[in-house]
Amino acid sequence: MNLLPNFSSFNLECGCDEAGRGCLAGPVVAAAVILPADFECAELDDSKKLTEHQRDSLRPIIERNAIAWAVAEVSNTEIDEINILNASILAMHRAIEKLNIQPEFIIVDGNKFKSYNEIPHKTIVKGDSKYLSIAAASVLAKTHRDELMKEIDKDFPEYVWKINKAYPTKKHREAIRSYGVSPYHRMTYNLLGEKKEKRNNRIRKDNR
């Protein structure tokens, strides 16, 4: 399916998406991308549908051809303070703020967003598989976050973040059990994958 160029009639329409919401550690990273009206890239798609090699190949194409692009993050400690939904929206706001051109319209993957500087916006469920700019943002957010996690992995190799990127894999959770948490883990998350009922029972016992 060919992705659509624009949702609105505005020339400076910005697509936004994030990466890392479901991860147990590290920041959530968002990207904002304004593409030219004549931008074409048959290979571009939702980052989740692409291989790592495809994403890495697309990243320089997007960054080179975009009218404007920016990437921003919200740390794991901020996520714990304001929750992951608010953190994801904040990361997108920070990315938009870093653009060297202010967009006239914003389209966002998903169904939750908060108005930014009173710029009109539209949330689009599965927007990263429908619109070029959101797909481009999904690729930039994912590749920049993966790159960041590979760097952090050098200081905490026991969690194998260069491979799992801090997603809740079996090996990641086994490492948490063996080594404990790092300064990058999200403490409000269910890090060990325990069932809710078991966690609640443990909390009740601990509070007696």
KASULWO-V409081 format. One record per residue. N is the residue number from 1. BURIAL is 1 if it has 16 or more other ideal C-beta (glycine too) atoms within 10 Angstrom, else 0. Layout:
n->[N | N]
burial->[BURIAL | BURIAL]
//
This chain:
n->[1 | 2 | 3 | 4 | 5 | 6 | 7 | 8 | 9 | 10 | 11 | 12 | 13 | 14 | 15 | 16 | 17 | 18 | 19 | 20 | 21 | 22 | 23 | 24 | 25 | 26 | 27 | 28 | 29 | 30 | 31 | 32 | 33 | 34 | 35 | 36 | 37 | 38 | 39 | 40 | 41 | 42 | 43 | 44 | 45 | 46 | 47 | 48 | 49 | 50 | 51 | 52 | 53 | 54 | 55 | 56 | 57 | 58 | 59 | 60 | 61 | 62 | 63 | 64 | 65 | 66 | 67 | 68 | 69 | 70 | 71 | 72 | 73 | 74 | 75 | 76 | 77 | 78 | 79 | 80 | 81 | 82 | 83 | 84 | 85 | 86 | 87 | 88 | 89 | 90 | 91 | 92 | 93 | 94 | 95 | 96 | 97 | 98 | 99 | 100 | 101 | 102 | 103 | 104 | 105 | 106 | 107 | 108 | 109 | 110 | 111 | 112 | 113 | 114 | 115 | 116 | 117 | 118 | 119 | 120 | 121 | 122 | 123 | 124 | 125 | 126 | 127 | 128 | 129 | 130 | 131 | 132 | 133 | 134 | 135 | 136 | 137 | 138 | 139 | 140 | 141 | 142 | 143 | 144 | 145 | 146 | 147 | 148 | 149 | 150 | 151 | 152 | 153 | 154 | 155 | 156 | 157 | 158 | 159 | 160 | 161 | 162 | 163 | 164 | 165 | 166 | 167 | 168 | 169 | 170 | 171 | 172 | 173 | 174 | 175 | 176 | 177 | 178 | 179 | 180 | 181 | 182 | 183 | 184 | 185 | 186 | 187 | 188 | 189 | 190 | 191 | 192 | 193 | 194 | 195 | 196 | 197 | 198 | 199 | 200 | 201 | 202 | 203 | 204 | 205 | 206 | 207 | 208]
burial->[0 | 0 | 1 | 0 | 0 | 1 | 1 | 0 | 0 | 0 | 0 | 1 | 1 | 1 | 1 | 1 | 1 | 1 | 1 | 1 | 0 | 0 | 1 | 1 | 1 | 1 | 1 | 1 | 1 | 1 | 1 | 1 | 1 | 1 | 1 | 0 | 0 | 0 | 1 | 0 | 1 | 0 | 0 | 1 | 1 | 1 | 1 | 0 | 0 | 1 | 0 | 0 | 0 | 0 | 1 | 0 | 0 | 1 | 1 | 0 | 0 | 1 | 0 | 0 | 1 | 1 | 1 | 1 | 1 | 1 | 1 | 1 | 1 | 1 | 0 | 1 | 0 | 1 | 1 | 0 | 0 | 0 | 0 | 1 | 0 | 0 | 1 | 1 | 1 | 1 | 1 | 1 | 1 | 1 | 1 | 1 | 0 | 0 | 1 | 0 | 0 | 0 | 1 | 0 | 1 | 1 | 1 | 1 | 1 | 1 | 0 | 0 | 1 | 0 | 0 | 1 | 0 | 0 | 0 | 0 | 1 | 0 | 0 | 1 | 0 | 0 | 1 | 1 | 1 | 1 | 1 | 1 | 1 | 1 | 1 | 1 | 1 | 1 | 1 | 1 | 1 | 1 | 1 | 1 | 1 | 1 | 0 | 1 | 1 | 0 | 0 | 1 | 1 | 0 | 0 | 1 | 0 | 0 | 1 | 1 | 1 | 0 | 0 | 1 | 1 | 1 | 0 | 1 | 0 | 0 | 0 | 1 | 1 | 0 | 1 | 1 | 0 | 0 | 0 | 0 | 0 | 1 | 0 | 1 | 1 | 1 | 0 | 0 | 1 | 0 | 1 | 0 | 0 | 0 | 0 | 0 | 0 | 0 | 0 | 0 | 0 | 0 | 0 | 0 | 0 | 0 | 0 | 0]
//
